[in-house]
């Protein structure tokens, strides 16, 4: 039923988003962010102006981090930071 699958990610309808761009969620869903860095950099995901640190890197450390956060329709979100190979994907929920 649609109630049982409501919070289930609809991976087939994922949308790749640009880094360092403010978006408004068109439906309930999830924001997935991944980063790879080899420098003294950090990256941040903001949802409704609340910051979530994705990773902090020290000199000479090669790190990979990912974060997946739920968002509601109308929430604003943005990922930013000086990192290598940043990825941000919006994944809508099924049943919405």
C-alpha positions in Angstrom: 0.0 0.0 0.0 1.1 3.6 -0.4 1.1 4.1 3.4 3.7 1.3 3.8 5.9 2.6 1.1 5.5 6.3 1.9 9.0 6.8 3.4 10.7 4.4 1.0 13.2 6.2 -1.3 12.2 6.2 -5.0 15.7 5.6 -6.4 14.3 5.4 -10.0 13.4 9.1 -9.8 16.6 10.4 -8.3 17.8 13.8 -9.6 21.4 14.9 -9.6 21.8 18.5 -8.2 24.5 21.1 -8.7 26.9 21.8 -5.8 26.7 25.2 -4.1 23.1 25.9 -5.4 20.1 26.5 -3.1 17.1 24.3 -3.9 13.6 24.0 -2.6 12.3 20.4 -2.2 9.3 19.9 -4.5 8.2 16.7 -2.6 9.2 14.9 0.5 12.4 13.0 0.0 16.1 12.6 0.8 19.2 14.6 0.0 22.2 12.5 -0.5 25.7 14.1 -0.5 29.1 12.5 -1.0 32.5 14.1 -1.1 36.1 13.0 -1.7 39.0 15.3 -0.7 42.7 15.4 -0.3 43.2 18.8 1.3 42.3 20.9 4.4 38.7 21.4 3.3 35.3 20.8 4.8 31.9 20.5 3.3 28.5 21.4 4.7 24.9 20.5 3.9 22.3 23.1 5.0 18.6 22.3 5.4 16.4 25.3 6.2 19.6 27.2 7.2 20.7 24.5 9.7 24.2 23.4 9.0 25.3 19.7 9.0 29.0 19.2 8.7 29.8 16.4 6.2 33.6 16.1 6.9 36.7 17.9 8.1 40.0 17.1 6.5 43.6 17.7 7.7 46.6 18.1 5.4 47.5 14.9 3.6 44.4 13.0 4.5 42.4 11.4 1.7 38.8 11.0 2.9 35.4 10.0 1.5 32.2 10.9 3.4 28.6 10.6 2.6 25.4 11.9 4.3 21.7 11.3 3.6 19.1 13.5 5.2 15.3 13.6 5.0 13.6 16.8 3.7 10.0 17.8 3.6 8.3 19.5 0.7 9.2 23.2 0.8 12.4 22.7 2.7 15.4 24.5 1.3 18.8 22.7 1.0 22.3 23.4 -0.3 25.7 21.6 -0.1 28.9 23.6 -0.4 32.6 23.5 0.4 35.9 23.2 -1.3 36.1 19.5 -1.9 36.9 17.2 -4.8 34.3 15.2 -6.6 31.2 16.5 -4.8 27.9 14.8 -5.5 24.4 15.9 -4.4 21.3 13.9 -5.3 17.6 14.4 -4.4 15.7 11.2 -4.0 11.9 11.6 -3.7 9.9 9.3 -1.5 7.5 6.8 -2.9 3.8 7.5 -2.5 4.1 11.3 -2.6 
